[in-house]
Amino acid sequence: MDALSGKMFLNLQPDLWIKYAYFSLKSLPAWFDDLLLRIKQLEDYAEDLIAPAALWISGLFNPMSYLTSIMQVTARRDNLALDDMTLKTTVLNIRDPTEVVETAENGAFVYGFFLQGASWELGRGAE
């Protein structure tokens, strides 16, 4: 309890939480806010069990498994070998994910990627 309270006093994630939670370098308050957003995403999905039109990929514990499932669905639908599947990313000029109202015909709409040492310019069409 001393170690737990000491870490929380310093706004750090307690070691026991780090052992079982997702990896993050955020301070404790930012980590907790992020955790609440992740829980909300799961609760929203659990209500109807329908995949959202746009998924916050950074909020998943293992985002690669979601990307693999996209490839599996496509491979089964089009009768293709999963080993031959690759992911293709198309960046859209949509800032707010709530603007996406319909699911993608092929693949999925995802958001929450990060650029380090760069920025993204909106409004340049299909470039």
KETORPA-637028 format. One record per residue (C-alpha): residue number from 1; residue in one letter; x, y, z. Coordinates in nm, 4 decimals. Layout:
N
{nr = NUM&rest = a&X = X&Y = Y&Z = Z};
...
***
This chain:
127
{nr = 1&rest = m&X = 0.0000&Y = 0.0000&Z = 0.0000};
{nr = 2&rest = d&X = 0.2912&Y = 0.2331&Z = 0.0676};
{nr = 3&rest = a&X = 0.4327&Y = 0.1749&Z = -0.2804};
{nr = 4&rest = l&X = 0.0869&Y = 0.2250&Z = -0.4324};
{nr = 5&rest = s&X = 0.0215&Y = 0.5494&Z = -0.2482};
{nr = 6&rest = g&X = 0.3749&Y = 0.6727&Z = -0.3195};
{nr = 7&rest = k&X = 0.3339&Y = 0.6256&Z = -0.6950};
{nr = 8&rest = m&X = -0.0105&Y = 0.7859&Z = -0.6919};
{nr = 9&rest = f&X = 0.1242&Y = 1.0814&Z = -0.4931};
{nr = 10&rest = l&X = 0.3819&Y = 1.1340&Z = -0.7698};
{nr = 11&rest = n&X = 0.1120&Y = 1.1003&Z = -1.0424};
{nr = 12&rest = l&X = 0.2723&Y = 0.7797&Z = -1.1720};
{nr = 13&rest = q&X = 0.1105&Y = 0.4508&Z = -1.2591};
{nr = 14&rest = p&X = 0.1570&Y = 0.1949&Z = -0.9785};
{nr = 15&rest = d&X = 0.3775&Y = -0.1006&Z = -1.0712};
{nr = 16&rest = l&X = 0.0953&Y = -0.3519&Z = -1.0269};
{nr = 17&rest = w&X = -0.1200&Y = -0.1566&Z = -1.2722};
{nr = 18&rest = i&X = 0.1648&Y = -0.1429&Z = -1.5242};
{nr = 19&rest = k&X = 0.1955&Y = -0.5206&Z = -1.5022};
{nr = 20&rest = y&X = -0.1650&Y = -0.5795&Z = -1.6140};
{nr = 21&rest = a&X = -0.2626&Y = -0.2654&Z = -1.8057};
{nr = 22&rest = y&X = -0.1744&Y = -0.1436&Z = -2.1525};
{nr = 23&rest = f&X = 0.1621&Y = 0.0218&Z = -2.2114};
{nr = 24&rest = s&X = 0.1624&Y = 0.3971&Z = -2.1654};
{nr = 25&rest = l&X = 0.4129&Y = 0.6648&Z = -2.0671};
{nr = 26&rest = k&X = 0.1388&Y = 0.9078&Z = -1.9635};
{nr = 27&rest = s&X = 0.1115&Y = 1.0573&Z = -1.6168};
{nr = 28&rest = l&X = -0.1496&Y = 0.9014&Z = -1.3895};
{nr = 29&rest = p&X = -0.4264&Y = 1.1605&Z = -1.4522};
{nr = 30&rest = a&X = -0.3779&Y = 1.1453&Z = -1.8313};
{nr = 31&rest = w&X = -0.3574&Y = 0.7647&Z = -1.8174};
{nr = 32&rest = f&X = -0.6828&Y = 0.7478&Z = -1.6200};
{nr = 33&rest = d&X = -0.8627&Y = 0.9802&Z = -1.8650};
{nr = 34&rest = d&X = -0.7372&Y = 0.7584&Z = -2.1484};
{nr = 35&rest = l&X = -0.8594&Y = 0.4475&Z = -1.9641};
{nr = 36&rest = l&X = -1.2080&Y = 0.5969&Z = -1.9299};
{nr = 37&rest = l&X = -1.2185&Y = 0.6674&Z = -2.3056};
{nr = 38&rest = r&X = -1.1147&Y = 0.3081&Z = -2.3774};
{nr = 39&rest = i&X = -1.3876&Y = 0.1752&Z = -2.1488};
{nr = 40&rest = k&X = -1.6463&Y = 0.3998&Z = -2.3169};
{nr = 41&rest = q&X = -1.5481&Y = 0.2677&Z = -2.6593};
{nr = 42&rest = l&X = -1.5937&Y = -0.0912&Z = -2.5371};
{nr = 43&rest = e&X = -1.9261&Y = -0.0090&Z = -2.3720};
{nr = 44&rest = d&X = -2.0555&Y = 0.1572&Z = -2.6903};
{nr = 45&rest = y&X = -1.9614&Y = -0.1522&Z = -2.8887};
{nr = 46&rest = a&X = -2.1080&Y = -0.3912&Z = -2.6293};
{nr = 47&rest = e&X = -2.4512&Y = -0.2242&Z = -2.6429};
{nr = 48&rest = d&X = -2.5355&Y = -0.3351&Z = -2.9984};
{nr = 49&rest = l&X = -2.2409&Y = -0.5636&Z = -3.0845};
{nr = 50&rest = i&X = -2.2055&Y = -0.3771&Z = -3.4119};
{nr = 51&rest = a&X = -1.8650&Y = -0.2454&Z = -3.5087};
{nr = 52&rest = p&X = -1.8557&Y = 0.1359&Z = -3.5066};
{nr = 53&rest = a&X = -1.8357&Y = 0.3252&Z = -3.8351};
{nr = 54&rest = a&X = -1.4943&Y = 0.4596&Z = -3.7256};
{nr = 55&rest = l&X = -1.2855&Y = 0.2872&Z = -3.4593};
{nr = 56&rest = w&X = -1.0345&Y = 0.4545&Z = -3.2264};
{nr = 57&rest = i&X = -0.7447&Y = 0.2193&Z = -3.2960};
{nr = 58&rest = s&X = -0.5198&Y = 0.3692&Z = -3.0271};
{nr = 59&rest = g&X = -0.7817&Y = 0.2699&Z = -2.7704};
{nr = 60&rest = l&X = -0.7410&Y = -0.1011&Z = -2.8349};
{nr = 61&rest = f&X = -0.5214&Y = -0.3156&Z = -2.6139};
{nr = 62&rest = n&X = -0.3871&Y = -0.5025&Z = -2.9174};
{nr = 63&rest = p&X = -0.4567&Y = -0.3005&Z = -3.2350};
{nr = 64&rest = m&X = -0.2710&Y = -0.5462&Z = -3.4581};
{nr = 65&rest = s&X = -0.5305&Y = -0.8153&Z = -3.3856};
{nr = 66&rest = y&X = -0.8029&Y = -0.5805&Z = -3.5120};
{nr = 67&rest = l&X = -0.6071&Y = -0.5160&Z = -3.8310};
{nr = 68&rest = t&X = -0.5569&Y = -0.8910&Z = -3.8746};
{nr = 69&rest = s&X = -0.9301&Y = -0.9477&Z = -3.8343};
{nr = 70&rest = i&X = -0.9957&Y = -0.6942&Z = -4.1123};
{nr = 71&rest = m&X = -0.7695&Y = -0.9000&Z = -4.3397};
{nr = 72&rest = q&X = -0.9436&Y = -1.2235&Z = -4.2334};
{nr = 73&rest = v&X = -1.2895&Y = -1.0858&Z = -4.3111};
{nr = 74&rest = t&X = -1.1736&Y = -0.9635&Z = -4.6515};
{nr = 75&rest = a&X = -0.9985&Y = -1.2921&Z = -4.7307};
{nr = 76&rest = r&X = -1.3080&Y = -1.4976&Z = -4.6437};
{nr = 77&rest = r&X = -1.5444&Y = -1.2663&Z = -4.8313};
{nr = 78&rest = d&X = -1.3349&Y = -1.2615&Z = -5.1495};
{nr = 79&rest = n&X = -1.2090&Y = -1.6225&Z = -5.1175};
{nr = 80&rest = l&X = -0.8425&Y = -1.5160&Z = -5.0997};
{nr = 81&rest = a&X = -0.5478&Y = -1.6607&Z = -4.9107};
{nr = 82&rest = l&X = -0.4853&Y = -1.4777&Z = -4.5835};
{nr = 83&rest = d&X = -0.1094&Y = -1.5131&Z = -4.6282};
{nr = 84&rest = d&X = -0.1299&Y = -1.3051&Z = -4.9458};
{nr = 85&rest = m&X = -0.3232&Y = -1.0210&Z = -4.7789};
{nr = 86&rest = t&X = -0.1622&Y = -0.6857&Z = -4.7007};
{nr = 87&rest = l&X = -0.2947&Y = -0.3707&Z = -4.5428};
{nr = 88&rest = k&X = -0.3383&Y = -0.0545&Z = -4.7461};
{nr = 89&rest = t&X = -0.3906&Y = 0.2790&Z = -4.5749};
{nr = 90&rest = t&X = -0.5743&Y = 0.5709&Z = -4.7315};
{nr = 91&rest = v&X = -0.5715&Y = 0.8943&Z = -4.5320};
{nr = 92&rest = l&X = -0.8963&Y = 1.0900&Z = -4.5522};
{nr = 93&rest = n&X = -0.9449&Y = 1.4592&Z = -4.4822};
{nr = 94&rest = i&X = -1.1872&Y = 1.4031&Z = -4.1961};
{nr = 95&rest = r&X = -1.0914&Y = 1.5578&Z = -3.8640};
{nr = 96&rest = d&X = -1.3916&Y = 1.4489&Z = -3.6562};
{nr = 97&rest = p&X = -1.4572&Y = 1.0713&Z = -3.6544};
{nr = 98&rest = t&X = -1.8263&Y = 1.1294&Z = -3.5776};
{nr = 99&rest = e&X = -1.8611&Y = 1.2613&Z = -3.9343};
{nr = 100&rest = v&X = -1.8184&Y = 0.9017&Z = -4.0558};
{nr = 101&rest = v&X = -2.1716&Y = 0.7611&Z = -4.0530};
{nr = 102&rest = e&X = -2.1381&Y = 0.4462&Z = -4.2667};
{nr = 103&rest = t&X = -1.8874&Y = 0.1651&Z = -4.2399};
{nr = 104&rest = a&X = -1.6273&Y = 0.1210&Z = -4.5113};
{nr = 105&rest = e&X = -1.7135&Y = -0.1028&Z = -4.8077};
{nr = 106&rest = n&X = -1.3730&Y = -0.2697&Z = -4.7800};
{nr = 107&rest = g&X = -1.1705&Y = -0.2606&Z = -4.4616};
{nr = 108&rest = a&X = -1.2498&Y = -0.0162&Z = -4.1844};
{nr = 109&rest = f&X = -1.2292&Y = 0.3488&Z = -4.0924};
{nr = 110&rest = v&X = -0.9858&Y = 0.3947&Z = -3.8054};
{nr = 111&rest = y&X = -0.8522&Y = 0.7012&Z = -3.6298};
{nr = 112&rest = g&X = -0.6085&Y = 0.7749&Z = -3.3509};
{nr = 113&rest = f&X = -0.2745&Y = 0.7392&Z = -3.5262};
{nr = 114&rest = f&X = 0.0119&Y = 0.9633&Z = -3.4210};
{nr = 115&rest = l&X = 0.2761&Y = 1.1454&Z = -3.6208};
{nr = 116&rest = q&X = 0.6027&Y = 1.2234&Z = -3.4479};
{nr = 117&rest = g&X = 0.8073&Y = 1.5176&Z = -3.5652};
{nr = 118&rest = a&X = 0.5523&Y = 1.6103&Z = -3.8311};
{nr = 119&rest = s&X = 0.2013&Y = 1.7431&Z = -3.8790};
{nr = 120&rest = w&X = -0.0861&Y = 1.6742&Z = -4.1151};
{nr = 121&rest = e&X = -0.2341&Y = 1.9399&Z = -4.3412};
{nr = 122&rest = l&X = -0.6088&Y = 1.9053&Z = -4.3921};
{nr = 123&rest = g&X = -0.7971&Y = 2.0020&Z = -4.7052};
{nr = 124&rest = r&X = -0.5680&Y = 1.8915&Z = -4.9862};
{nr = 125&rest = g&X = -0.8147&Y = 1.6562&Z = -5.1490};
{nr = 126&rest = a&X = -0.6938&Y = 1.3155&Z = -5.2572};
{nr = 127&rest = e&X = -0.3224&Y = 1.4017&Z = -5.2444};
***
